[in-house]
């Protein structure tokens, strides 16, 4: 498929780059078939596409949770292909999975402290930063994380990932299962995080809203990049609208009725 052209930022070194990634959960069974993605400093990148396109697999491959069979993942000038997730966290990669992303039996503050167990001396400083960014979490910091709503839990998961001051934050379907109002809050919060200087790469089911707030986007289909461009370019591209945005919007609408 012809790709929508985006504005290259060749003068800058990428924060993170996946190049020609072939990856899958089982040997010989690939979900990604040559995926590429690049994110530059300060950018917010959206990844959209139909179910089964490999969107979440791409994030997990970048975070060392899915085996990369060929291709590379770079963090700045460092090759991080197939490094373990705990090493990537130390190197400045944050990851927020869609599900099971908090410790429900621990309090909000205990969850955040778990996010910085590698650097205990910075706990108070980073807690203050998270309370500023997520004031609702400060107000309820002693409450059990298991008692939080879906949107609040998503905020806590993001905050915990940010405790280590990552250079890039990988978000897997942050608005999934949330009501339209809570989805919007999540998108605004994500943009606010991005404005603090954290590069964000986000897989998102709400394709239209994702393209509205992202600097650039990638449309994945069958494990490959079908289209890429600025969020605005993709949102207005007739082929993207025809092939993806209509059906994706229907998927989101049906899922939002089940949200809370």
C-alpha positions in Angstrom: 0.0 0.0 0.0 1.1 3.6 -0.6 2.1 5.3 2.5 1.1 8.8 3.5 4.3 10.8 3.7 5.4 12.3 7.0 7.9 15.0 7.7 11.3 13.4 8.4 13.3 14.7 11.3 16.6 13.4 10.1 18.6 16.1 11.9 17.6 14.6 15.3 18.5 11.3 16.7 15.5 9.1 17.4 14.6 8.4 21.0 13.4 4.9 20.0 13.3 3.2 16.6 12.1 -0.2 15.5 13.4 -1.2 12.1 12.1 -4.1 9.9 11.0 -6.0 13.0 9.9 -9.6 12.5 8.5 -11.0 15.7 6.1 -13.5 17.2 5.2 -15.5 20.3 6.1 -18.9 18.8 9.1 -20.0 16.6 8.1 -19.8 12.9 4.8 -18.0 13.7 5.3 -14.3 13.1 2.8 -11.6 14.1 5.0 -8.8 12.9 6.4 -9.1 9.3 8.8 -6.2 8.9 7.4 -3.4 11.1 9.2 -0.1 11.4 8.6 2.9 13.7 10.5 5.9 14.8 9.9 8.4 17.5 11.8 11.6 17.9 12.3 13.8 21.1 9.1 15.3 22.4 6.9 13.4 19.9 3.7 11.6 20.6 3.2 8.6 18.3 0.0 6.8 17.7 -0.3 3.2 16.4 -3.7 2.2 15.0 -5.1 -0.6 12.9 -7.6 -3.4 12.9 -7.8 -6.1 15.5 -5.0 -8.7 15.0 -2.8 -6.2 13.1 0.1 -6.6 15.5 -0.2 -3.3 17.3 0.3 -4.5 20.9 2.8 -7.1 19.7 5.0 -4.3 18.3 5.1 -2.5 21.7 5.8 -5.8 23.5 8.6 -6.6 21.0 10.1 -3.1 21.7 9.9 -3.8 25.4 11.5 -7.3 25.3 8.3 -9.2 26.0 8.0 -10.8 22.5 11.0 -12.4 20.7 12.3 -10.4 17.8 13.4 -12.9 15.1 15.0 -10.3 12.8 15.3 -6.5 12.6 16.4 -4.1 15.4 15.1 -2.0 18.2 17.3 1.0 19.1 17.1 3.3 22.1 19.1 6.4 21.0 22.3 4.9 19.7 22.0 1.7 21.8 20.8 -1.6 20.3 18.1 -2.9 22.8 16.8 -5.8 20.6 15.5 -8.6 22.9 16.9 -7.1 26.0 15.0 -8.1 29.2 12.3 -5.7 30.3 13.9 -5.0 33.7 17.1 -3.8 31.9 15.0 -1.6 29.6 13.3 0.1 32.6 16.7 0.9 34.0 17.7 2.3 30.6 14.7 4.6 30.4 11.9 2.7 28.7 8.5 2.8 30.5 5.7 0.4 29.6 2.1 0.3 30.6 0.2 -2.9 29.7 -3.5 -2.8 29.0 -4.4 -5.2 31.8 -3.0 -6.2 35.2 -1.0 -3.0 35.3 -1.3 -2.2 39.1 -0.8 -4.2 42.3 -4.4 -4.2 43.6 -3.6 -5.3 47.2 -1.1 -2.4 47.6 -2.0 1.3 48.3 -1.6 3.9 45.6 1.6 5.2 47.2 3.0 1.7 47.6 2.4 1.0 43.9 4.4 4.2 43.1 7.2 3.2 45.4 7.3 -0.2 43.6 8.0 1.7 40.4 11.2 3.2 41.9 12.6 0.3 43.9 15.7 0.5 41.7 16.4 4.1 42.9 15.1 4.4 46.5 17.0 7.6 47.1 14.8 9.5 44.6 11.5 8.2 45.9 10.3 11.4 47.6 11.3 13.6 44.7 9.5 11.4 42.2 6.4 11.1 44.4 6.1 14.9 44.6 6.3 15.0 40.8 3.6 12.3 40.4 1.3 14.1 43.0 1.6 17.3 40.9 0.9 15.4 37.7 -1.9 13.3 39.2 -3.5 15.2 42.1 -6.4 12.7 42.4 -3.8 10.0 43.3 -2.4 12.2 46.0 -5.8 12.7 47.5 -6.3 9.0 47.8 -2.7 7.8 48.2 -3.4 5.5 51.1 -6.3 3.8 49.3 -6.0 0.3 47.9 -5.3 0.3 44.2 -7.9 -2.5 43.8 -10.7 -0.1 44.8 -9.9 2.3 41.9 -12.1 2.8 38.9 -10.7 1.9 35.5 -9.6 5.4 34.7 -8.0 5.9 38.0 -6.2 2.6 37.7 -4.9 3.7 34.3 -3.6 6.9 35.9 -1.8 4.9 38.6 -0.2 2.6 36.0 1.1 5.6 34.0 2.4 7.3 37.2 4.2 4.1 38.3 5.9 3.8 34.9 6.9 7.5 35.1 8.6 7.1 38.5 11.8 6.0 36.8 11.8 9.1 34.6 11.7 7.3 31.3 12.8 8.9 28.0 10.0 7.0 26.2 6.7 5.7 27.5 5.0 2.8 25.7 1.2 2.7 26.3 -0.8 -0.3 25.2 -4.5 0.6 24.7 -4.8 3.2 27.5 -8.5 4.0 26.8 -9.7 0.4 26.4 -12.8 -0.4 28.4 -13.4 3.2 29.5 -16.4 5.3 29.0 -16.1 8.2 26.4 -15.6 10.7 29.2 -12.9 8.7 30.9 -11.3 8.0 27.5 -11.0 11.7 26.9 -9.5 12.3 30.4 -6.9 9.6 29.6 -6.0 11.2 26.3 -5.6 14.7 27.9 -3.5 13.2 30.7 -1.3 11.4 28.1 -0.8 14.6 26.2 0.1 16.4 29.5 2.7 13.7 30.2 4.1 14.2 26.7 4.3 18.0 27.3 6.7 17.3 30.3 9.2 16.0 27.7 8.5 12.3 27.7 8.3 10.8 24.3 5.1 8.7 24.0 4.3 5.7 21.8 0.7 4.7 22.1 -1.3 1.8 20.7 -4.9 2.9 20.6 -8.3 1.5 19.6 -10.0 4.9 19.4 -8.3 5.7 16.1 -9.9 9.1 15.4 -9.1 10.5 18.8 -5.6 9.1 18.7 -4.9 10.8 15.4 -6.3 14.1 16.8 -3.8 14.3 19.6 -0.7 12.5 18.1 2.1 14.3 16.2 2.5 11.3 13.9 0.8 8.0 13.4 1.3 4.5 12.0 -1.5 2.3 10.6 -0.6 -1.4 11.0 -2.2 -4.1 9.0 -1.2 -7.8 9.0 2.0 -7.1 10.8 3.2 -4.4 8.5 3.1 -0.6 8.2 0.3 0.2 5.8 0.4 3.9 6.2 2.3 6.5 8.2 2.1 10.3 8.4 1.2 13.1 10.7 -2.0 12.6 12.7 -3.7 15.2 10.6 -2.6 13.6 7.3 -3.8 10.2 8.3 -7.1 11.5 9.7 -7.9 13.1 6.3 -6.5 10.4 4.0 -9.4 9.0 2.0 -7.9 5.5 1.9 -7.2 5.4 5.6 -10.8 6.6 6.3 -12.2 4.1 3.9 -10.2 1.1 5.0 -9.7 1.7 8.8 -11.4 4.7 10.5 -15.0 3.6 9.8 -14.6 0.0 11.0 -12.4 1.0 13.9 -14.9 3.6 15.1 -17.6 0.9 15.1 -15.4 -1.3 17.2 -14.8 1.5 19.7 -18.4 2.4 19.9 -19.4 -1.2 20.7 -16.7 -1.5 23.3 -17.4 1.9 25.0 -20.9 0.7 25.9 -19.2 -1.9 28.1 -16.9 0.7 29.7 -17.1 2.3 33.1 
